[in-house]
Amino acid sequence: MAFNLDNAFGMHGDALKLRAKRTAQLAANIANVDTPNYKAKDIDFQSALKQMQQGNDASSLKRTHAGHITGSGGSTLTVPLLYRVPLQPSLDGNTVNAQVEQAAFAKNSVEYQASFDFLNSRIKGLKTALKGE
């Protein structure tokens, strides 16, 4: 009987990768709250996760020429970033709203922790099963 860790962990492994990427982008938005002409960006989490689940993630390598070396995948995760529509335009062209970004950051960190806790409990369950307890 074959055992597949991807089936055991479900979508939470992919969700952790995307949440980490989103955390970095939200932090960049917050860091650039006073930068003129900075455009706030975010990840469409649901569509990116759906793409990853279907195996269409942008981190997979694709050959564009027959002479290229084949690869099994990239170590970096690249997802399309979307520009956030500002609630109130700024005079200097900056579209970052600090309160919106901080709220999104807090929500994302709670969801990251939830996925992490779920994976942790699955790993503990697998360890218990392997020990025969």
Secondary structure, DSSP 8 states (H G I E B T S, - for coil): ----HHHHHTTHHHHHHHHHHHHHHHHHHHHTTTSTT---EEE-HHHHHHHHHTT--TTS---SSTTS---S--SS----EEE---SS--TTS----HHHHHHHHHHHHHHHHHHHHHHHHHHHHHHHHHHT-
